[in-house]
């Protein structure tokens, strides 16, 4: 159902947590821009290994 978002960019207010990171990877999202966040080393590692670029905006 729906349309494929594989290869798309996600804009969100907070840095993805581990659960959100799993869904982002499964959906095939390639880039995530976020405004605020907290460090979650496991989520960061998973996203990096999956090739998902994480960018804080504004830097």
C-alpha positions as CSV (number, residue, x, y, z in Angstrom):
1,X,0.0,0.0,0.0
2,X,1.1,3.6,-0.6
3,X,4.2,4.7,-2.5
4,X,7.8,3.8,-2.1
5,X,9.9,6.3,-0.1
6,X,13.2,4.4,-0.9
7,X,16.0,6.9,-1.5
8,X,14.1,9.8,0.0
9,X,15.1,12.5,2.6
10,X,13.4,12.8,6.0
11,X,13.1,16.1,7.9
12,X,12.3,15.8,11.6
13,X,12.5,17.8,14.8
14,X,14.5,15.3,16.8
15,X,17.4,12.9,16.0
16,X,16.1,9.4,15.4
17,X,16.0,7.0,18.3
18,X,16.9,3.3,17.9
19,X,13.3,2.3,17.1
20,X,12.9,5.1,14.5
21,X,16.3,4.3,13.1
22,X,15.2,0.7,12.4
23,X,12.1,2.0,10.6
24,X,14.2,4.6,8.6
25,X,16.6,1.8,7.5
26,X,13.8,-0.5,6.6
27,X,12.0,2.2,4.5
28,X,15.2,2.9,2.6
29,X,15.5,6.5,3.5
30,X,19.0,7.8,2.6
31,X,19.3,11.2,4.4
32,X,17.8,12.5,7.7
33,X,17.9,16.2,8.6
34,X,17.1,17.0,12.3
35,X,17.0,20.1,14.5
36,X,17.6,18.8,18.0
37,X,18.7,15.6,19.5
38,X,20.4,13.4,22.0
39,X,23.2,11.0,21.5
40,X,22.2,7.4,20.9
41,X,25.4,5.6,19.9
42,X,23.6,2.4,18.9
43,X,21.2,4.3,16.6
44,X,24.1,6.3,15.1
45,X,26.1,3.1,14.4
46,X,23.1,1.3,12.8
47,X,22.3,4.3,10.6
48,X,26.0,4.7,9.5
49,X,26.3,1.0,8.7
50,X,23.1,1.2,6.6
51,X,24.5,4.2,4.7
52,X,22.0,6.7,6.0
53,X,23.4,10.2,6.2
54,X,22.4,12.1,9.4
55,X,22.6,15.9,9.2
56,X,21.9,18.4,12.0
57,X,20.1,21.5,10.7
58,X,21.1,24.2,11.2
59,X,24.7,23.0,11.8
